[in-house]
């Protein structure tokens, strides 16, 4: 039996064992208001959410931070917000991968990666601190600060908020079709 105040992490979420009011019943694990997941040496919480084979016909290689989606055949592709089928982001790549290689991804975590110029439509060398980044409708696997909200059939999906010039808090939203 756990003791009051004990913590545990399940699927990247932190829980604490507590009993705020004994009249309401026994003590239980409740979602903590703090992130109690220990961080690694570079302050990232890199929990592998999944992995898969990077599609052999992908137009670009995956690099750390590339937004990924599953294709109809079950391979991973660089996500793109031009249709609902290609915009269902499952996470951001943890490593680089060429077409045909296995790539791991993470979601709902913090992730740092340098050299973002090739991953943003704007071509900025660093993230805009506090900026909310969306999935690009123009370039597969890219972030953008300005989602396409005018083209019928395009999809708006939030990917992350920049915590620093090279680090984001991944916050993948549900896709909204325009």
C-alpha positions in Angstrom: 0.0 0.0 0.0 1.4 3.4 -1.0 1.9 6.1 1.6 0.4 9.6 1.3 2.7 11.8 -0.8 4.2 8.9 -2.8 4.5 9.7 -6.5 4.6 7.7 -9.7 4.9 8.4 -13.4 2.6 6.7 -15.9 2.9 7.5 -19.7 4.8 10.7 -19.0 2.2 12.1 -16.5 2.9 12.5 -12.8 0.6 11.3 -10.0 0.7 11.8 -6.3 -1.0 9.5 -3.7 -3.2 11.7 -1.5 -6.5 11.9 0.4 -7.7 15.4 0.4 -10.8 14.6 2.5 -11.1 11.3 4.4 -14.9 11.6 4.3 -14.9 11.2 0.5 -13.3 7.8 0.6 -9.9 6.1 0.5 -6.7 7.8 -0.6 -6.0 7.5 -4.4 -3.4 8.6 -6.9 -4.4 12.0 -8.4 -2.8 13.8 -11.3 -0.2 16.1 -9.9 -0.1 19.8 -10.8 3.6 19.6 -11.1 5.8 17.6 -13.6 7.5 15.1 -11.4 9.2 13.2 -14.2 13.0 13.5 -13.7 14.8 15.3 -16.4 18.0 14.1 -18.2 21.3 15.9 -18.4 20.2 18.3 -21.1 16.9 19.1 -19.4 14.8 17.2 -22.0 12.2 14.7 -21.0 12.7 12.3 -23.9 10.1 9.7 -23.5 9.7 7.5 -26.6 6.1 7.5 -27.5 6.6 5.1 -30.4 8.6 4.2 -33.4 8.2 3.0 -37.0 9.8 2.7 -40.3 10.3 6.0 -42.0 8.5 5.8 -45.4 10.9 4.8 -48.3 9.2 7.3 -50.6 9.4 10.2 -48.1 10.4 13.4 -49.9 12.9 14.4 -47.2 14.9 12.7 -44.5 13.7 13.0 -40.9 15.8 15.0 -38.6 15.5 15.5 -34.8 12.2 17.5 -34.4 10.5 16.6 -37.7 6.7 16.3 -37.1 5.7 12.7 -38.1 2.4 11.1 -39.0 1.5 7.5 -40.0 0.7 6.9 -43.7 -2.1 4.7 -44.9 0.4 1.8 -45.2 1.6 2.2 -41.6 4.9 3.8 -42.2 6.0 7.2 -40.8 5.9 10.2 -43.1 6.8 13.9 -42.6 3.4 15.4 -41.5 1.9 18.1 -43.6 -1.2 20.3 -42.9 -2.6 20.2 -46.5 -5.1 17.3 -45.7 -6.5 15.5 -42.7 -4.8 12.3 -43.8 -1.3 13.8 -43.7 -1.7 16.0 -40.7 -2.5 13.5 -37.9 0.8 14.2 -36.0 1.9 11.4 -33.6 5.0 13.1 -32.4 8.3 14.7 -33.2 11.3 12.6 -34.4 13.9 12.0 -31.7 16.7 11.1 -34.2 17.6 11.6 -37.8 16.4 8.9 -40.2 16.7 8.3 -43.9 13.8 6.7 -45.8 13.5 3.1 -44.9 15.1 3.4 -41.5 13.4 3.1 -38.1 12.7 6.4 -36.3 11.5 7.0 -32.8 9.2 9.9 -31.8 8.0 11.6 -28.7 4.9 13.7 -27.9 3.7 15.8 -24.9 7.3 16.5 -23.7 10.0 19.1 -24.0 12.5 18.7 -26.9 15.6 20.7 -27.8 17.2 20.7 -31.2 19.6 23.0 -32.9 19.6 24.1 -36.5 15.9 24.6 -36.9 16.2 26.7 -40.1 15.4 23.7 -42.3 12.4 22.8 -40.1 10.6 26.1 -40.3 8.8 27.7 -43.2 10.2 31.1 -42.1 13.8 29.7 -42.2 14.7 31.3 -38.8 17.9 30.0 -37.3 16.3 29.8 -33.8 12.8 29.5 -32.3 10.9 32.7 -31.4 10.7 32.3 -27.6 7.1 32.1 -26.6 6.0 31.6 -30.2 3.3 29.0 -30.9 4.3 26.8 -33.8 1.9 25.0 -36.2 2.3 22.3 -38.7 3.1 23.6 -42.2 0.7 23.1 -45.1 3.4 24.1 -47.5 6.4 22.0 -46.6 6.2 18.4 -45.3 7.8 18.0 -41.8 8.0 21.7 -41.2 6.9 24.1 -38.4 5.3 27.5 -39.1 4.4 30.5 -37.1 1.5 31.3 -39.4 -0.8 28.4 -40.3 -2.9 28.4 -43.5 -6.4 29.5 -42.3 -7.7 30.5 -45.8 -7.3 27.5 -48.1 -10.3 25.1 -48.0 -9.2 21.6 -46.9 -6.0 22.8 -45.2 -5.6 21.8 -41.5 -4.6 23.9 -38.5 -2.8 21.9 -35.9 -0.6 23.3 -33.1 2.7 21.4 -32.6 4.6 23.3 -29.8 5.4 26.4 -27.9 9.0 27.7 -27.9 10.6 27.7 -24.4 13.9 28.9 -25.6 15.7 29.5 -28.9 16.3 25.8 -29.4 13.7 24.1 -27.2 10.0 23.5 -27.4 7.2 22.2 -25.3 5.4 19.8 -27.5 1.6 20.4 -27.4 0.0 18.6 -30.3 -3.6 19.7 -30.7 -6.5 18.1 -32.5 -6.5 19.0 -36.2 -9.1 21.5 -37.4 -10.0 21.3 -41.1 -10.6 24.7 -42.8 
